[in-house]
Each structure stands twice: as structure tokens, then as C-alpha cells.
Amino acid sequence: MAATRAGPRAREIFTSLEYGPVPESHACALAWLDTQDRCLGHYVNGKWLKPEHRNSVPCQDPITENLASCLQAQAEDVAAAVEAARMAFKGWSAHPGVVRAQHLTRLAEVIQKHQRLLWTLESLVTGRAVREVRDGDVQLAQQLLHYHAIQASTQEEALAGWEPMGVIGLILPPTFSFLEMMWRICPALAVGCTVVALVPPASPAPLLLAQLAGELGPFPGILNVLSGPASLVPILASQPGIRKVAFCGAPEEGRALRRSLAGECAELGLALGTESLLLLTDTADVDSAVEGVVDAAWSDRGPGGLRLLIQESVWDEAMRRLQERMGRLRSGRGLDGAVDMGARGAAACDLVQRFVREAQSQGAQVFQAGDVPSERPFYPPTLVSNLPPASPCAQVEVPWPVVVASPFRTAKEALLVANGTPRGGSASVWSERLGQALELGYGLQVGTVWINAHGLRDPSVPTGGCKESGCSWHGGPDGLYEYLRPSGTPARLSCLSKNLNYDTFGLAVPSTLPAGPEIGPSPAPPYGLFVGGRFQAPGARSSRPIRDSSGNLHGYVAEGGAKDIRGAVEAAHQAFPGWAGQSPGARAALLWALAAALERRKSTLASRLERQGAELKAAEAEVELSARRLRAWGARVQAQGHTLQVAGLRGPVLRLREPLGVLAVVCPDEWPLLAFVSLLAPALAYGNTVVMVPSAACPLLALEVCQDMATVFPAGLANVVTGDRDHLTRCLALHQDVQAMWYFGSAQGSQFVEWASAGNLKPVWASRGCPRAWDQEAEGAGPELGLRVARTKALWLPMGD
Amino acid sequence: MSAHNRGTELDLSWISKIQVNHPAVLRRAEQIQARRTVKKEWQAAWLLKAVTFIDLTTLSGDDTSSNIQRLCYKAKYPIREDLLKALNMHDKGITTAAVCVYPARVCDAVKALKAAGCNIPVASVAAGFPAGQTHLKTRLEEIRLAVEDGATEIDVVINRSLVLTGQWEALYDEIRQFRKACGEAHLKTILATGELGTLTNVYKASMIAMMAGSDFIKTSTGKETVNATFPVAIVMLRAIRDFFWKTGNKEELGDEWLKPELFRIGASTLLSDIERQIYHHVTGRYAAYHDLPMS
């Protein structure tokens, strides 16, 4: 028999049955750092960039072992990276999709070959449990590349009419998985964009990925990674070459970036916050739901904390099981193969300590358990309950690894509580009753809902959020559109006006005086603000004159103000649940009825258009086209949403297209009838209710349509407020309860709308002074409208018995 | 041996509201296998512990007294002495938990174990093993005869048709009668989970078996097409924990459950795999087939 090599401890372990360390060797990660002489620079244009005279910060693992130093980028490095990406974009986007598909597939293969290096490096530096990185993230990273390679290869047919935006600036938060980067670079690269990623200092995994991609050969500059401080974010975002900024991070930083990017060249996509939600009803498999809580908060899968709502009748049972389960959790070094949770560094530890202390001082009960090393920066799984709903801690985001539990009585109340936060990321519903689960799943205002599961992910399922979680998407078709724009539209230019005063824009309404009596052959135009289904007198009790093309008085319209906007938004909110609950068929029927009414009113409308200077033929054509638009959107909405089939999951994932809520639309001055109807039709067809500001030059056409809407539509569906354009825009853009805003008007107005939208982070679509060809199919009724008019929700329905 | 489970009254309201979500349990089963692992000494110690949980089993038509004798000897000396010495575990009295045979072979096993000079319990399958499709009267008689022959543990199979048709009271009564027929012997109830249809049924059958006074509940006979799997184990463990919570017992399903009086693994080939692993741990080499004694 060979020599023995057993240690002495087996005897003790036989009695205690304790777990031992299962260390994963990270020698290859250290060896890779050695190839960089333990000094990491930036990876730009296929080469390591290590400029001199830069500050450097230490790269540590969370248990503060110094691994390497990282050079901090400066503005000129950013400029160099953006230039490299811009040069690379010309070649990369010009290639057929198949070539890009091959390149992405090769990158997936490279990752597969070097996955051990990737997962040990990631787990070493971030401190996340290596099991989650190895079995979850690295595998998903490869799936992402494969999925998007397929999308790239079919791009010419499937995404005809769209073209890549250009250089994408990607900004990642201080604690993140390299997977967050993969979710965003894969669709961007697939559709032909190139990327400059700004990662926080001391995150080597993205640099390694960039190196692996860069060494593949022919397209070195498509992925550039800089590491630098948060102060570089506005510098990167305002680089002239950057066409879109994809930001993920804290809500307040996102808000600040939204404000600072108002009027700048780059578009902005936000993905904010990390909190998730879990609804546990009394028909749930409670033990499995408890595992869902572990998945969400205590397994290093999700990035943040969890808000847990438990039905009162199972509160005791659920809490007992939860606490018992917490006792079995293990925390330790991320590179240990048998831990549930790693450590996430001093900053995360400080954050959660502060939160728990404050929660306690506000009256909450705190329960902590688990096999956790006692020293910093380890922090035990924490369950907070009895937190008074009105306390400040109940309003802020729950940090990792905290679960805040609170009770609810009925499903209806659960929806009220769950939707009563500004966050709208992801949620899971635990119920064995199909009807209840679907009711909750459809009712939750979030981007992703899992039924009886938590935290499932797949490249083909769009993931994103709504409300203040930001409305950008990754994965699935929605992820691709984030980096595409309709072909042939003029390039988005900066409309920044440095001296625009946000405090005074549109604040005062210039006073209007009577301009004489209305004259003309046609019947007197309708007068008033169309709010809540009827014409109302404006709060200001004054009117503004509208002149025709020859300068004569055409009529007076009501002068709307802040109070009228408030009333209109209220009316729209009242009408929203009923309208959104209608079937697409019922909505289409009403749109068709309006189309018919428009045709009956054709001669009046045409004569009003004539007075605005249109030829009779053109005027009649505009009326006919408007009616066609209503019919077309009514028909198109029938085919919204679809079912996805996901690898490894039995059961469907529904991709729902849900209405945004109350949509504010400021119509362009040109095409007073057609533009109004072209914007109204998709908004209503998808179940939104609207507050519209019609063409300032000739609002009378919109008011004519209102006369028909008053008879055809339920009250409050569409509300039309006339008045001073800038003032009404200001009121709408600053309204916190308007869910989205479209603005077609001046550059200054666009800049203001973008700036003001930071309040509730409503998605905005601003024309920046560029006219649109509303009579053309692509611009007047193209897929871009259909995309912007609704939001996606992914509803996961695992099956099995 | 620990005391018997006295059981409780049949409480149908208790099991009627139970929910088991199949896909969620499958996911949990996958996770359990990925989230915990033991290496080196820990692995060796855990493997030796596992040996003490094994019901070393032979249930073949061609069993005779000679292979029963060999099996009993292997039960007494499951791991090679020199390997145990190397681990400093030779004086821990490591044997398998029991020897499990057909009723007709109980006598052989009792005799062989006596000859080997050890008190490893003999378990006998009974009650129409493996299908349970015989008359209740003969099933009960089978139990009594096995106990008479010296079996101290009786592995009964439940009547699956009662589960599939939802006759929980009848199932409870049958197991109650098994319990009585066992006398002082331990009652180990095999649920044959591969034939129960759903995990919810597995949970309910587990609960009924414990209410009726089973000392152990076991997953399967080894003769169904689907036998012990992680998901059913999870559901049964949750049922056991709930049973003990609700009967006021303070114990939870943690480390304190890991002793041969409370936890068993029914197996015939597992033991040689474990011995092979221990050989590798001690010597650093992979064993040849002839390095380890057969059972």
C-alpha cells in the first residue's frame, strides 16, 4: 500500500460534521496580474494603454489583500478611447451581420477556453461566491454572446429599417458583476455599435474581457475599457463622438446625469437601483418561497437587497421558516466553493451597517443569523421586520444583504404596497393559485415578474425596469433596439444652449389681448380646453388669438395654465385603469369609430386646413391620411407582445407590452391635424391616456377632433390643453405623475424637457427642433412610435407538477 | 436504538392545505448539489459518517446463505482496517447501520451476524415488497413472521393506490396496523415516491406515515423506475421537519439529525464507492478492483 497522507482531523470532523474550507485556486488570476506587472492600465484599440503621470489606486480583494495598482484615466485618455471606438465603428458597422456574428461567436469560444481565469479573477476581486460566478455568470456570458451572434446574423432581415447608433459610452457602478457589462456590450456590438466602457477603478475582469476581445484580431477597437473615477462620467458622456450613454448605477447619480446631459448630443439609457421585491401569498409553497428569498438576497446572485411582502395569515409560519433557513447560510471568502455569500468590501459593509442602525432606531426588529466570519467586511444575512411604513428607512432602497419584511392582508393591498414605491425593477410572486398569480403578475409595475421563482435570467428575455429604475432594457429584442435608430433619420445633434435658464423657461405666460372679432364663413370654431370629456373654460379665463395663413384672425382658443394641466392629468389618470383594461379589440373599435367621425367631418376639417394655407387637395389628403392612421394603429395593436421559450426553463416567458400610463404629448406646429392624430392614435391604441398640447400655430384642428372624441370616447381618455406652448411644456415636464413625455418643438424646449424629466425619470422623446415628415409612413407611423408608446414586461411562468 | 415514534391522531386539515411547487423544488435540488461540497479530511470524515447510515442491502432472487454471510461480514468491516488506521478511526466501531434482506433470509442474516459477534440490526423488507399489491392480511402476517425470525427493523411499502386515489384515512389505518404488527421492531415506511405522481403526494404520504407512527420514512424500494432523487428527498425532509415542529419536538433538521438512529441510506453499491474514495484520500492513488474486499 502506498504511503499515507491523511491529516489528523478526520476524527474530530466525524463527530462534529462541520464544513471545511474548499478553496478554489486563484493562481491563474495572480499570474495574469503578473503579466501586467501588477499594474493595470486601460485597454484601448486592442492595446494596453498605460499613460504616465496618472494617479493610481490599489486593486484589493474585499478582505483587503493588495493585488495590483490601477491607473486612473484622465480626460485625454477618454478622448483617445472614444476616437478609437469611432474609427472602429466605420469598419465594424459596415460589415454584414454574419461577420459580426462570427466575431462574437469567436469571443464566446475564447471565454470558454479561459473561463477559469475569468471566474477566479472576478470572484477574487469582487468577493462574490465563486460558485455563482462560475456556474452562473460565466455561462450566461457565453450564452449572451451566442444569442446576440444569432441576432447579428439575421439583422439585415429582422431589423431592416434600423441602423446602429454609433459609439456607445457604457458606465458601470462601483460594485457590479462583469455580467452587467456583457448584458450591454453584446447587443451593442451585435447591431454594429462600438463601445467605450468606463469601469470604476480596480475592476480587472472587464479589462481582461477587453483584452480577450482585442486579441481576437481584425476589430481591435470595438471594445475599449477605461478605469477611472466617477468624475469622468460627465466627461465621457459629453464627448462629441458618443451617440448613447448607457448608465447603470445609483438612482441619484442617474438623475444627475440626466440633468447634465440635457441637450447634449448623446442619448441616455438608465438602469438604476438594485432592490427587488418578493410577494408571498397564503397559497404559496412557503418553503420554496423562502428559497426564493435566499436566491434574491443571500446567494450573491442579485446585487441588492429585497423587499418582502408576506400575507398576514402566513406571516408567523413564513418568518419561522425564514429564520430557520438563515441559520444554515454560510458566508466566507468568495473563492471558497461551499459558501452562500462572500464579502463585498468596506463600502457595502458601511452602507448596510448604517441602514440597519437607522432601521433599529426607527423601531424595526432586526434578526441576523448564519455561519459568518465576525470580522469586517463580512456582514451576516439580515432580516428586518416591523419597520413602520412611514419611517425614512422604509422609503430608501434596501441594501445588500438585507431583507425588509412587511405584512399585507389581501392581494389588492399587496399591489398597492408593492406599487407604492418609485422603484420598478423586478419582483416575484409566490402563489399556487394561477388566477391570483397572474392578477398580481400583471398588476405589478415592474420590468420583470417571476411566478414562483426569483432571479431567473436568459439572453432572450428582455430585462429592464420602469418608473425610477430607469427605462433602458437589455436582452431580447428590446435590448437590441436600445442601440439602434431608424435608418435615414438625421444624426442627433447637440442642441445645448448654455444660457437656457431652467428656472424661468416657460414660467411666465405673455399676456394676450383681444385681436378683434372672429370672421369667416365656417361655423365658429369650438372653444375651451377639452378635459375630462368636455370643453371647459380655462382657469385663467383668458384666450389667445389664432391667425390664419394670411394673418387674419381665425379664432380664439382658451389660454391653459398650470391648474388646467393638473386637472387634465387627473382626468387622464382617472380614465387610465378602465382604458388599459380594455381589450385591444375594443380599443381598436373606438379608434375606428373616431376615424369614421373624422371622415364625416372632412369638409370642415379641410376648410380649416385651407385657411391655414393648404391646397384643398392636400388638405383633403391630410384628413384621409389621418383617418387611415387611426385605423392602422387600431389594427396594429392586436399583434402586440409574444411568448418566448427559454433554454432550461419549462414553461413560457410572456413578453408583454403594457401601456406607460399618462402620456404627455406636445405636438409639432406643422401638420396641425395629421401630426396630432399620428401621435394620438398609437398612444391610445396601446392603452395609454393622453394630455396633448396641439399645434401652437393652429390648434383649431385638434379642437375639431375633440368634438368627435367627446361623443366617441369615454371621458378623460384624451385631454387637449391649448395655450402658451413653453408654459404648458414646463408644467407637463415637471409633473411627477406624468409617466412619459413626447415633445416636438424647439431645441430649447427639448433641452428643458430632458432636464426636467430627471424629476421622476420619465422617458422622454424630444425632437430637438428637427422637423419630421409626418406624411411619410416611416416617420409618421413607423415602428419607432410603436416602440416608444408602450413598455415591456417579462412575465416568467415556470411550469411543472 | 432510539425510542419509537408514537405517532399522532390523523389530522387531515393539516395536510389538505399543503402546497409543493414542483419547478421550485427542482431548482432547489440543483442548488443544493452545487452549493455545498467537502474536500480532503472533511470529505473522508463525511464519507465514513455516510457508511454508518447505510442499510447494506441485498434483495435479489438468487440470495443464498453464503452471499448473505459475506454481506454481513462486510457490514461489520465496511472499510479496510489499514485505511481506518491511517485515518485514526479504527477504534470508532464503524459499521453499516443495518443489513437489509428479504424475509426468507432474515434467519441467515441473524445467524451470520451472531457468528461475526456484532449487534448490527437486521432489517427485513415486508408487506408485499416491492409493489404492496397483496392482501392486507398476508402483508401483516409477513411482518409478524419477519419479527419472529429476529428482524428488528421492518421496511414496509405503502399501498400506492391509496395515495393516488386520495384515501388518506385508509392509508393511515394500514400503517397503524403495520406499526402494531411490528411490536418492538422499528417501522420503516417506504413511500415508493417514483409511483406517487406528484411531490405534493410525496409530502402528504410522508406526513400520514409519520402520523401513523413510522420511525423512518424512506424514498423508494430500488425497484421502481424512478427511485431516490434529490427533489423528493427535499420534500420528505421538509415534511419531517414540519412533523417535528408541529408535534412540539424542538429538534430541527440540522446536524443533530445526522445519526444512524434517525437517518439512513439504503444501498448496495454505494459502500464500495465510498471505500474507493477513502482509499484515494489515504493513499493518493486510485484503487484497483482487487484492492478492496467484495461484499
Interface residues (C-beta under 8 A of the other chain):
Chain A: M1 A2 A3 T4 R5 A6 G7 P8 R9 A10 R11 E12 I13 F14 S16 L17 E18 Y19 G20 P21 V22 R131 D135 T283 A284 D285 V286 D287 S288 A289 E291 G292 S299 R320 E324 G327 R328 G337 A338 D340 W430 E432 N452 A453 R650 G651 P798 M799 G800 D801
Chain B: Q19 V20 N21 H22 P23 A24 V25 L26 R27 R28 Q31 A34 R35 R36 T37 V38 K39 K40 E41 W42 A44 A45 W46 L48 K49 D82 A86 L87 N88 M89 K92 T198 R238 W245 E252 G254 D255 L258 H281 V282 T283 G284 R285
